[in-house]
């Protein structure tokens, strides 16, 4: 029985596919039953062909493809929907997240109360450009002030969460950047865990500071509205 599904969204990451798959299997084989679910977001290079070829040597690998480009949040959600494991680990497809951190997140989960449904990676030593680090610090400060999610780094791609809890969250584009606030809105707890972060080895980033900022303003207002309009209650069957 699959215990963990590793979901990896990718767009034009053909050179990062095989090295990352090898790192995931090295970190997890022999530890637990797992699968790797890659979601190709209609890549324009031969990422899909590389993934298809990689299936021959990696029995844990499954590949889902978008017929039209839909973005990272949709890719993550479709990967989670396709997943067979009750818990999900996510990684960015660019190789900047370290799969060796997944066992540490699993150990943290095993030693934590069941109310914690999200273990969020925290890049304490980011290997990005100075402008990207500055923009991220500013965005994190604004988000934390407005949403009060008490999470130092919501943009880190490596996360561990319960599949059922995730699928119960409201879905919208870019929701993956607000998982801590959304989990807390649903009544669950979140723990931030320091993780390794690496420089991109090949390929180019799919985002820039301006488009992140413009989208983030609208998203913050929307998530704030969802939190204000939230209502939870306990139930009992009689």
One Martini backbone bead per residue (centre of mass of N, CA, C, O) as a GRO file, in nm:
protein
  238
    1UNK     BB    1   0.096   0.037   0.023
    2UNK     BB    2   0.070   0.363  -0.017
    3UNK     BB    3   0.218   0.623   0.192
    4UNK     BB    4   0.358   0.808  -0.041
    5UNK     BB    5   0.334   1.114  -0.233
    6UNK     BB    6   0.528   1.259  -0.491
    7UNK     BB    7   0.484   1.589  -0.603
    8UNK     BB    8   0.570   1.715  -0.945
    9UNK     BB    9   0.586   2.010  -1.098
   10UNK     BB   10   0.616   2.085  -1.463
   11UNK     BB   11   0.803   2.329  -1.681
   12UNK     BB   12   1.055   2.307  -1.867
   13UNK     BB   13   1.256   2.040  -1.717
   14UNK     BB   14   1.436   1.820  -1.869
   15UNK     BB   15   1.722   1.835  -1.702
   16UNK     BB   16   1.580   1.778  -1.401
   17UNK     BB   17   1.436   1.506  -1.390
   18UNK     BB   18   1.639   1.269  -1.340
   19UNK     BB   19   1.798   1.378  -1.094
   20UNK     BB   20   1.544   1.400  -0.908
   21UNK     BB   21   1.449   1.110  -0.915
   22UNK     BB   22   1.709   0.992  -0.798
   23UNK     BB   23   1.686   1.143  -0.525
   24UNK     BB   24   1.417   1.033  -0.432
   25UNK     BB   25   1.489   0.730  -0.433
   26UNK     BB   26   1.734   0.755  -0.241
   27UNK     BB   27   1.557   0.869   0.006
   28UNK     BB   28   1.307   0.625   0.002
   29UNK     BB   29   1.422   0.366  -0.044
   30UNK     BB   30   1.342   0.139   0.226
   31UNK     BB   31   1.136   0.319   0.410
   32UNK     BB   32   0.883   0.320   0.200
   33UNK     BB   33   0.587   0.339   0.038
   34UNK     BB   34   0.606   0.486  -0.291
   35UNK     BB   35   0.543   0.770  -0.506
   36UNK     BB   36   0.572   0.939  -0.830
   37UNK     BB   37   0.416   1.254  -0.931
   38UNK     BB   38   0.410   1.383  -1.239
   39UNK     BB   39   0.335   1.719  -1.370
   40UNK     BB   40   0.271   1.824  -1.691
   41UNK     BB   41   0.242   2.170  -1.810
   42UNK     BB   42   0.265   2.174  -2.118
   43UNK     BB   43   0.531   2.143  -2.240
   44UNK     BB   44   0.764   2.273  -2.499
   45UNK     BB   45   0.942   2.058  -2.452
   46UNK     BB   46   1.082   1.721  -2.365
   47UNK     BB   47   0.974   1.640  -2.079
   48UNK     BB   48   0.771   1.410  -2.142
   49UNK     BB   49   0.975   1.219  -2.278
   50UNK     BB   50   1.159   1.188  -2.032
   51UNK     BB   51   0.945   1.072  -1.844
   52UNK     BB   52   0.865   0.826  -2.011
   53UNK     BB   53   1.151   0.701  -2.008
   54UNK     BB   54   1.184   0.688  -1.686
   55UNK     BB   55   0.976   0.457  -1.622
   56UNK     BB   56   1.153   0.205  -1.682
   57UNK     BB   57   1.354   0.264  -1.409
   58UNK     BB   58   1.073   0.366  -1.239
   59UNK     BB   59   0.812   0.220  -1.073
   60UNK     BB   60   0.712   0.485  -0.906
   61UNK     BB   61   0.640   0.625  -1.170
   62UNK     BB   62   0.419   0.892  -1.258
   63UNK     BB   63   0.221   1.044  -1.535
   64UNK     BB   64   0.092   1.371  -1.575
   65UNK     BB   65  -0.101   1.561  -1.818
   66UNK     BB   66  -0.149   1.859  -1.967
   67UNK     BB   67  -0.329   1.993  -2.240
   68UNK     BB   68  -0.300   2.267  -2.079
   69UNK     BB   69  -0.185   2.541  -1.950
   70UNK     BB   70  -0.237   2.598  -1.568
   71UNK     BB   71  -0.028   2.577  -1.351
   72UNK     BB   72   0.090   2.499  -1.037
   73UNK     BB   73  -0.166   2.456  -0.868
   74UNK     BB   74  -0.305   2.262  -1.067
   75UNK     BB   75  -0.079   2.053  -1.071
   76UNK     BB   76  -0.088   1.982  -0.775
   77UNK     BB   77  -0.385   1.902  -0.755
   78UNK     BB   78  -0.376   1.676  -0.973
   79UNK     BB   79  -0.163   1.511  -0.825
   80UNK     BB   80  -0.328   1.465  -0.566
   81UNK     BB   81  -0.573   1.330  -0.702
   82UNK     BB   82  -0.388   1.091  -0.824
   83UNK     BB   83  -0.306   1.000  -0.563
   84UNK     BB   84  -0.254   0.712  -0.323
   85UNK     BB   85  -0.165   0.865  -0.085
   86UNK     BB   86  -0.228   1.009   0.237
   87UNK     BB   87   0.049   1.148   0.174
   88UNK     BB   88   0.221   1.459   0.082
   89UNK     BB   89   0.493   1.547  -0.129
   90UNK     BB   90   0.653   1.844  -0.233
   91UNK     BB   91   0.819   1.959  -0.540
   92UNK     BB   92   1.018   2.124  -0.722
   93UNK     BB   93   1.139   2.084  -1.064
   94UNK     BB   94   1.436   2.251  -1.035
   95UNK     BB   95   1.614   2.130  -0.771
   96UNK     BB   96   1.612   2.320  -0.506
   97UNK     BB   97   1.503   2.094  -0.369
   98UNK     BB   98   1.559   1.844  -0.109
   99UNK     BB   99   1.480   1.511  -0.080
  100UNK     BB  100   1.638   1.458   0.196
  101UNK     BB  101   1.402   1.609   0.366
  102UNK     BB  102   1.163   1.411   0.378
  103UNK     BB  103   1.235   1.225   0.621
  104UNK     BB  104   1.226   1.463   0.824
  105UNK     BB  105   0.928   1.528   0.787
  106UNK     BB  106   0.825   1.248   0.871
  107UNK     BB  107   0.945   1.252   1.157
  108UNK     BB  108   0.791   1.502   1.246
  109UNK     BB  109   0.512   1.380   1.212
  110UNK     BB  110   0.548   1.129   1.404
  111UNK     BB  111   0.608   1.356   1.656
  112UNK     BB  112   0.317   1.472   1.614
  113UNK     BB  113   0.028   1.595   1.623
  114UNK     BB  114  -0.265   1.534   1.436
  115UNK     BB  115  -0.336   1.848   1.388
  116UNK     BB  116  -0.093   1.835   1.202
  117UNK     BB  117  -0.113   1.878   0.833
  118UNK     BB  118   0.147   2.080   0.800
  119UNK     BB  119   0.481   2.072   0.655
  120UNK     BB  120   0.688   2.349   0.615
  121UNK     BB  121   0.921   2.476   0.437
  122UNK     BB  122   1.240   2.647   0.538
  123UNK     BB  123   1.451   2.884   0.387
  124UNK     BB  124   1.730   2.986   0.557
  125UNK     BB  125   1.931   2.935   0.285
  126UNK     BB  126   1.913   3.098   0.017
  127UNK     BB  127   1.979   3.036  -0.358
  128UNK     BB  128   1.926   3.331  -0.460
  129UNK     BB  129   1.879   3.620  -0.557
  130UNK     BB  130   1.870   3.922  -0.412
  131UNK     BB  131   1.596   4.017  -0.532
  132UNK     BB  132   1.434   3.764  -0.454
  133UNK     BB  133   1.483   3.775  -0.149
  134UNK     BB  134   1.364   4.055  -0.101
  135UNK     BB  135   1.081   4.001  -0.218
  136UNK     BB  136   1.015   3.769  -0.022
  137UNK     BB  137   1.036   3.920   0.246
  138UNK     BB  138   0.817   4.126   0.181
  139UNK     BB  139   0.586   3.926   0.122
  140UNK     BB  140   0.595   3.780   0.398
  141UNK     BB  141   0.535   4.028   0.573
  142UNK     BB  142   0.261   4.102   0.452
  143UNK     BB  143   0.118   3.832   0.483
  144UNK     BB  144   0.157   3.799   0.792
  145UNK     BB  145   0.004   4.060   0.871
  146UNK     BB  146  -0.275   3.988   0.725
  147UNK     BB  147  -0.305   3.659   0.801
  148UNK     BB  148  -0.162   3.531   1.050
  149UNK     BB  149   0.021   3.244   0.988
  150UNK     BB  150   0.304   3.200   1.117
  151UNK     BB  151   0.494   3.199   0.840
  152UNK     BB  152   0.814   3.244   0.699
  153UNK     BB  153   0.762   3.026   0.434
  154UNK     BB  154   0.539   2.979   0.158
  155UNK     BB  155   0.735   2.935  -0.113
  156UNK     BB  156   0.813   2.658  -0.049
  157UNK     BB  157   0.802   2.350  -0.221
  158UNK     BB  158   0.849   2.190   0.041
  159UNK     BB  159   0.597   1.955   0.146
  160UNK     BB  160   0.377   1.819   0.409
  161UNK     BB  161   0.057   1.647   0.361
  162UNK     BB  162  -0.268   1.583   0.382
  163UNK     BB  163  -0.475   1.491   0.141
  164UNK     BB  164  -0.761   1.541   0.259
  165UNK     BB  165  -0.709   1.829   0.362
  166UNK     BB  166  -0.637   1.956   0.089
  167UNK     BB  167  -0.908   1.878  -0.071
  168UNK     BB  168  -1.080   2.070   0.137
  169UNK     BB  169  -0.980   2.309   0.004
  170UNK     BB  170  -0.983   2.590  -0.154
  171UNK     BB  171  -0.976   2.659  -0.499
  172UNK     BB  172  -0.697   2.836  -0.661
  173UNK     BB  173  -0.494   3.026  -0.807
  174UNK     BB  174  -0.204   3.013  -0.607
  175UNK     BB  175  -0.267   2.842  -0.341
  176UNK     BB  176   0.023   2.723  -0.267
  177UNK     BB  177   0.105   3.007  -0.113
  178UNK     BB  178  -0.154   2.949   0.120
  179UNK     BB  179  -0.161   2.690   0.297
  180UNK     BB  180  -0.138   2.773   0.593
  181UNK     BB  181  -0.393   2.956   0.603
  182UNK     BB  182  -0.591   2.736   0.497
  183UNK     BB  183  -0.544   2.529   0.719
  184UNK     BB  184  -0.624   2.713   0.954
  185UNK     BB  185  -0.910   2.771   0.852
  186UNK     BB  186  -0.981   2.449   0.883
  187UNK     BB  187  -0.833   2.378   1.187
  188UNK     BB  188  -0.533   2.349   1.146
  189UNK     BB  189  -0.198   2.278   1.180
  190UNK     BB  190   0.139   2.431   1.161
  191UNK     BB  191   0.481   2.347   1.051
  192UNK     BB  192   0.804   2.471   1.049
  193UNK     BB  193   1.089   2.354   0.844
  194UNK     BB  194   1.405   2.334   0.805
  195UNK     BB  195   1.573   2.359   0.483
  196UNK     BB  196   1.713   2.295   0.201
  197UNK     BB  197   1.892   2.501  -0.050
  198UNK     BB  198   1.929   2.546  -0.408
  199UNK     BB  199   2.065   2.599  -0.689
  200UNK     BB  200   2.008   2.628  -1.002
  201UNK     BB  201   2.136   2.421  -1.253
  202UNK     BB  202   1.897   2.446  -1.471
  203UNK     BB  203   1.750   2.666  -1.639
  204UNK     BB  204   1.451   2.868  -1.584
  205UNK     BB  205   1.258   3.082  -1.449
  206UNK     BB  206   0.888   3.134  -1.438
  207UNK     BB  207   0.953   3.397  -1.271
  208UNK     BB  208   0.887   3.729  -1.144
  209UNK     BB  209   0.856   3.987  -0.931
  210UNK     BB  210   0.616   4.131  -1.070
  211UNK     BB  211   0.410   3.897  -1.114
  212UNK     BB  212   0.397   3.816  -0.819
  213UNK     BB  213   0.293   4.087  -0.705
  214UNK     BB  214   0.031   4.124  -0.868
  215UNK     BB  215  -0.100   3.858  -0.783
  216UNK     BB  216  -0.068   3.883  -0.468
  217UNK     BB  217  -0.272   4.108  -0.411
  218UNK     BB  218  -0.530   3.954  -0.492
  219UNK     BB  219  -0.484   3.703  -0.314
  220UNK     BB  220  -0.483   3.838  -0.036
  221UNK     BB  221  -0.771   3.941  -0.050
  222UNK     BB  222  -0.904   3.661  -0.091
  223UNK     BB  223  -0.797   3.517   0.163
  224UNK     BB  224  -0.903   3.719   0.365
  225UNK     BB  225  -1.199   3.670   0.295
  226UNK     BB  226  -1.209   3.369   0.366
  227UNK     BB  227  -1.137   3.405   0.664
  228UNK     BB  228  -1.370   3.598   0.745
  229UNK     BB  229  -1.599   3.378   0.624
  230UNK     BB  230  -1.541   3.176   0.827
  231UNK     BB  231  -1.701   2.860   0.952
  232UNK     BB  232  -1.692   2.664   1.251
  233UNK     BB  233  -1.797   2.329   1.363
  234UNK     BB  234  -1.906   2.093   1.558
  235UNK     BB  235  -2.010   1.746   1.545
  236UNK     BB  236  -2.296   1.515   1.578
  237UNK     BB  237  -2.434   1.198   1.605
  238UNK     BB  238  -2.795   1.086   1.676
   0.00000   0.00000   0.00000
